[in-house]
Structure formats: C-alpha cells, structure tokens
Amino acid sequence: MHDTGFHVAKAKQSRFAACYAPLSGGSLAGLGTKADPSEVARRGGLKLQDTSSDSRFLSPTTLFSGGGGLTGTLRDYGRFCQMLLNRGELDGTRLLGRKTVEFMRMNQLPDGRDMAAMGQPVWSETTYEGIGFGLGFAVVLDPVKAHIITSPGEHHWGGAASTFFWIDPVEDLFAVFLTQLMPSSIYPIRRELRTAVYQALID
C-alpha cells in the first residue's frame, strides 16, 4: 500500500480529490438519521466541503487515529481487501495468520448481540439490526434481519465521505467504493451498490 497514509505527500497532491456536501441540510449535526432520497432532491446541489488544494490532509498530522483519517487509493484498498479475502496472504506473503483473520470476522459483541442492540447508528443508512462487529469491521449475522442482499459472514465498513468496502468470503468477492459526499448518511448509495452487485451474480 504505497499511496496510503495519514496525509497526502506533496508529490501526490495533484491526485487528491475534494469532498462535497449538500448546499442545505445533511450536516454532521444530523448524525444517526436515515437517508431520505426525497429530501436530497430539495437540498439544492452540492458545495465544496474540503478542497483538494486547501485540506487538512495535505499537512502531516500529529494524531494517528485508529478509527479514521487515512487517505489512500482504490488500488491500495483493493490490495488490503484481497489480503483479507485470502485469509491474510497477498502476493505469496503471509501478513496475518489464517485463524487470526477468521477470528476478526467473528462477531465480538457481548452475548452475540447486533449493533442495533448496542446503541444509535451513526453516519449510516441502516439501523444495524442483524449486523454485529468483528475486529475492525461490521459483520453480517442475518441478512434478512439487516434488510440487505448479502451473505452471512460478509464484513464491511464505510467512511465519512460515503466510501465503503465489503468482503464476502462465501461469494469470493470484495468491493471498494470511493466517493466524496459528506456525511455518509445523505443518500443510501452504499446499499444500492451492494444490491446491484449481488443482482449481477448468475452462477
């Protein structure tokens, strides 16, 4: 992962994308609210939220957060997902033990509960019913209860700018979706993407 870090190096700044937000509504103050596509149409377009030429990500940081703040590329994130799909191995090099990755994919919440039982959803288009949490990502426990087309054991997570990845060991697939719309609860595009991918499976 040569293009991933907590800031964008000067030599790579021309490749850095800006982020956008609705002209009205959709602020970070509205966290935890579900997306309403009809409301999106009334927000009057988009505005720059974080420019590619004047972003805090262009300067080195002093806080290396474990929960957010990385920059990277589609290629880098794809390699990361492929490593996890391969149970810890990539390009002939083992980075994590097979059992370690299998343990990461297990629901770690108390008494096998889902995230809906643990509190209010934040920056999400879902209620997190039927979805637990492993070590580093959400884990689908019950697709029917979660109201999503996917496989039990699929694991995923998203970012503040509506970015998203998921890994499905049952179907031997992963997807990485990078976009620039903040916050991520504005439009249910991640659910729609997942649905479109699974509808395309024919074997």
Buried (B, 14 or more C-beta within 10 A) or exposed (E): BEBBBBBBEEEBBEEBEEBBBBEEBBEEEEBEBEBBEEBBEEBEEBEEBBEBEEBEBBEEEEEEEEEEBBBBBEEBBBBBBBBBBBBBBBEEEEBBEEEEBBEBBBBBBEEEEBBBEEEEBEBBBBBBBBBBBBEEBBBBBBBEBBEBBBBBBBBBBBBBBBBBBBBBBEBEBBBBBBBBBBBBBBBBBBBEBBBEBBEEEEE
